[in-house]
Amino acid sequence: MPRGDKTAYTDKQKRMAEHIEESYEERGVGVEEAERRAWSTVNKVDGGGKKSGSGRAPRKPVPTR
């Protein structure tokens, strides 16, 4: 998959990025920068493109001491 290919993302992730991008543009951020920031935010929140649910264990909380 080439860089910048968004086919690995769910529709929900794409909508989320679109809303974030629009928000940045309303605040005066350039179009390309807004898109870059939006996808960075989606990746940080969801950990990247779509993940299959089968065989994936839920994340375990980090124990505190």
N, C-alpha and C positions, 0 to 999 in steps of 0.2 A: 504494500500500500504506500503510495507516494506521500510525501509530506504535504499537509494541508488538506488531505482527503478526509471528508467528514462522514463517509458512509458507515463508519463503525459506531456512530452515535445514534442514540434512540431519538424518536421524535420529541420526546419530553426534553432531552438535553439540548436539541437544536432550538426549541422554543425558548428555553431558559437563556441560551446564549444570545438569541435575537433580542429578548427583552433587556438583558444586561447591556448589550451593544447600543440599543436605542437610548438607554438611560445615560450612558457615557456621552453619546452624541449630543443629547440635550444639555449636558453640562459643558459643551464646547470642546470636547476631545475630538481629534480628527477621525475620519472614517476608518482608516486602516488601523490606527492605534486602538480605537474602540473595539474593533473586531478582535484584535490580538488579546486585549485585556479580557474580553468576554469569554473567549475560549479558554484562557488561562484560569479564569474563575470556575468555569464548568469542570475543567480537569481537576482543580484542587478540591472541589466539592464532591465530585463523583469518582475521582480516580481514573479518568480517561473515558474511552469509548465504552460501548455496551459490554456487559459481562453476562455470561449465561448463569442462570440460577442453579442449574443442576450440578451437583458435586462441589459447590462452593460453600465452604463453612462460613458462618457468620463471624464477623470480626469480634475478637475477644477483648474486653476492656483491659487496659493496662493496670496492673495492681499498684496501689499506692501504699507507701510505708509510713 
